[in-house]
Amino acid sequence: MHIEAAGVTLAVTVEGEGPLVILMHGWPELGLSWRHQIPALAAAGYRVAVPDMRGYGASGKPDEADAYRLDIIADDMQAIATSLGAGRWVAVGHDWGAPAAWRCALRFPQAVAGVFCLSVPHSRPPPAPFLHIIDMLYPDQFFYIRYFQTPGVAEAEFANADMAAALKRIFYMGSGDGVAARSGRHVPRDSTMLASMDDPPPGPLPFMSDEELHAYARAFEAGGMRGPLNWYRNFDRNAADARAYGDNIIRQPAGFLAGERELVLAMLPGQLEAMRHATADLRVENLLPGAGHWIQQERPEATNRALIAFLRGLGDFS
């Protein structure tokens, strides 16, 4: 179905009946990323709404970077809940969908009954601009977020690449197997995104069929990377918006799940400890052995068990 949100039309898959759970994907993904969770949650008695987030797939794709601020993304998610008649709902996110879900909890404290995030912990606004922190930690190394900042550069790289091969490279790099097999070579600061990563092994990825990989590729070939990359161009705006919420403590019941080989956790020190101090009711914090960044695809059964157990603990939150 299509839902009118905060200035865009969102393509949303809706299945099941019961209290509403909204699943938010990250980069470079689609609502397809939750293909293993949708039937499990519906069978467990929940209504599941899974959008292609703004900029992705069949959803609207504004050109302006500031149209992808987390406050606006949160407004998109609340628009979905309102359209579906849900007074209260649970926010679930992975990768960029995780900061979006955390922001939903802050922005709509009466509507969001709980928040469960994968891979990216909650954090308060940093004491310095995020890109300054990256420059301090990685002064002479390629860092993808820094590379994404100049509009048009990464877009051109992906437009000129074989999209399926490029996405396979990214998915392998972030997976548990990819992290374990990393060459450890030094990647200079002026590298490109695709050159910064090791070659994936031949054959399908263990957690994604070639058919699924090509479904991702077709969506990005049709819609381009401008919208998805714009999510990375709002760090200072997002931090400024976050300060308006005061202490930035998540007061709803919260859960966090990641792979023990999660690259985001390795990127900056102290993230889990910071999350513990910024959540008042952290009910789940679990790292799955051997798993990497694409956790709901790499470990679907374990993800489903953890998420459903968390939801059960909330009771009837509708």
N, C-alpha and C positions, 0 to 999 in steps of 0.2 A: 504494500500500500504506500501511498504518498501522503506526507504530513507537512503542512505549512509551519515552518519554524521561525527563527529569528532572521527574517529576510531571505531565507532560502527554502526550497522544497527538499525534504529528506525522503529518500527511499528507505522504507522500514519493513522488515520482516516481522510479523507478529504471529505467535503460535501459543496455544494453551489457554487455560482459564485459571483464574485465581489471582493472588496478589501480584503486582507488576514488578518485574525485574528488567532493567534496561542494561544491555551489554554494549560496551563501547570499545571499539577496536583502535589500533594504533597504526604506525607506519612500518612498512608499506603494505598495508593489509586492506581488508574489506569486512563487511558483516560476515562474509564467508569464513572468517577466522574462528567464528563461534559455532561452526557446523556441528561439532561434537557436543556442545553444551545445550543447544536449542532443544533437541528431542528429550534429553535427560531432564531438563528443568520443566518442560511441559508435562512429562510423565510424572514428575514429582508434585504437580499441583500448582504450578506457577504460570502466569501469563508472561511471556518473554517477548520483549521488543528489541530488535537488533537492527540499528540503522547502518547504512553506509554513512559514515560521518561526513560533515560538510567538506567539500573538496574531493571526495572519493566516489568511485563507482557511479551509481545512477542518481546521486544527490547533487544539489547545486554547488557551484564552484566559483565563488567570488574571486576576483583577481587581487584585491587589496590585502596586504598582509595583516592589517589590523582587524580584518573581518574574521580572523581565526584566533582571537584572544580567548582565553579559557572562560571568562565571564560570558561571552557570546555562545561558546560551545555549551556551557551549562544551561543557558536559556533555550538552546535547541532541545536539550534533553527534557527540560521541564515542559516544553511545548508538546513533546511526544506524550508525556504523562497526562497532560491536560486533555489532549485530543482523545486519549484512550479512556478518559474518565476516572483516572486514578488520583485519589487525594493524597495517598502516600505510596512510596515506591522505594526500591533498593537500587543503588548505583553500583555497577560492576564495570571495571575498566582494566585494559591491558595496554602497556606501552604508553603512547600519548593519551589513550583512553583512561589510563589511571589518573594522571593529573586532572583530567576532565571530571572524573568521578569524584575525586577528592574535592574539587571546586564545587561540584553540585552539592555536596554535603555542607559546605560553608555558605553557599549562596542561598540554598533553600532548606534551612534547618528544620522547618516544620514538615516539609513534604518528604524529604529523604530520610527514610527510617533506618537505613544502614548503608555501609559502603564496604565493598570487598574489591581489593585491587591486586593485580598481578604485575610483578616485575619492577614497578616503579613505586617506591615508598612515598608517603606523604612527607612534605618538608615545608618549613616556613620560608618566607622570602629570604634570599641570601644577603649577607652583610655588604657584598660588593656586586657589581654587575656580573652576571653569570659568565659572560665571555671573558672578562678579566680573570676570573678564577680558572677558566680553561687555559688561558694563556700562561698563567703561573704554573699550572700542573703539567702542561704539554707544550712547552715553548717551541720545541724543534721537531715535533711529531705531527703527522697528519691527524686531524680530529674532525670527524664528519660534521658535527654541529657548526663548527667554524666555517667549513667549506660550504655549508648550505646557506650562509647568510646573504651572499650577494645574489639578488634575483637574476635568474637566467643562466647562471653557470652550471649548477647541477641539473637544471631542467634540460639544458642542451646535451649534457653527457648522456642522460637517459634517453632522450629523443633519438640520439644517434646510435644507441646500443640495441642489441637484440634483447628485447624486454624480458622474455622468459629466462634467458641466460643471466641477465643482470639480477633479476629477482632471486633466481636459484642461488646465485653467489651470496646475496645478502642473507637469505634464509639459512643457508649452510653456515655462514660465518657466525651468526648469532646462536646457532643450535648448540646443544650440549656436545655433540660429536665435533662440531666445528671448533668450538673453544678448546676442547681437549687436544685437537690436532694442530693448533695454530703453530706456524713456523717460528714466531717470535722475531721475525726480521724487522729491522728498523724501517719505518715508512716515513719518508721526509714530509715536512709540512706542506710542500707544494704539490703533493700527489693529488690524484683524482680519487673519487669514491671507489670506483670499481677496481682501479689498480691497487688500492690499499688492502684488498682482501685476497686470501688464498683461493686457489682453484678448488671448486667442489669435486668430489669423486664422481665418476660416471654413474649413470643410472638414476632412478628416482630418489628423492629424499626419503628417509625412513618414515617421516611424519606427514608427507604430502605427496599425493599421486601426481603424475605428470598432467593429468586432466585438471586437477585443482590448481597446479602451478600455472597452467595456460589460462585458466579462468581469471586468475589475478592479472596475468600479462595482458589479456584482452582489455580488461578494465582500464589499466594504465595507458595502454596504447590509445584508447579512445578518449580518455579524459586528461591525459598528461599528468605531469608532476607538480605543476605550479601550486595548486591548492594544497596538496599534501605537504609540500616543502614549506609553505607559508606558516604552518604550525610552528616551525622552528624559528620564526622571525619575530617573536613576540616576548622574549624572555624579560626584557625590562618592563614592557607594558603589563605582563602578567604579574610581575613582582609588585609593581605599583598598585595594581588592582587588588592584590592579595592583602596589602597593608590596610586597606579599608575595612577588612574583616577583624581587625583587632589582633588578638593573640594567635589566630590561625589554628587553634586547637580543634580537632575533630571530636565532637562530643557524642555523636551517634555511635552505636556498636560498629566496630571496624574489624576487617580481616585483611591479611596480606599473605600472598603466596608467591614464591619465586623458585627458580631452579638454583641449585647450589653453584652452577656455572653461569650465573646471570651477569652479563657484561655491564649492565647499568649499576649494579652494586659494586663492581670493581672499578667503575669510572671515578667515583668520588668517595673518599673515606667517611665512615661514620654515619651512613644513611639510615641504617636500621635503628641505631641508638637515637638518632634525631627523631625518627618516626615515633618511637616509644614515648618520647617526651611531648610529642605534639598530638597524641591520641589519648582521650580520656578513658576509652573502653575498648582497648585492643584485645579482641578475643581469639584471634588466630594470627600466628606468625610462623610460617613453615617454609623450609627450603627443601625441595625435592632432589634427592641424590641423582646426579648424572644429567639433570635437565638443564637446558639453556634458556634463552630468552623467549622462545615461542611456546610457552609452557602449556597453554590450553590445547595446542596442537601436538606437542611432543608427549605430553602426559595427560591425555583427555580424561581417563577414568579417575586418576587421582585428583585432578582439578574438579571434576564433577562431584566427587565425594566431599571434598573440602567445602565447596561452594554450597551444596545442598545442606550439609550439616550446619553451616553458618546461618543459612536462611531458616532452617528449622528452629534454631535457637532464638530467632526473633519472634516466633509465634505468628499470629495472623496480624500482619502490619498494614493490611489494606484499609 
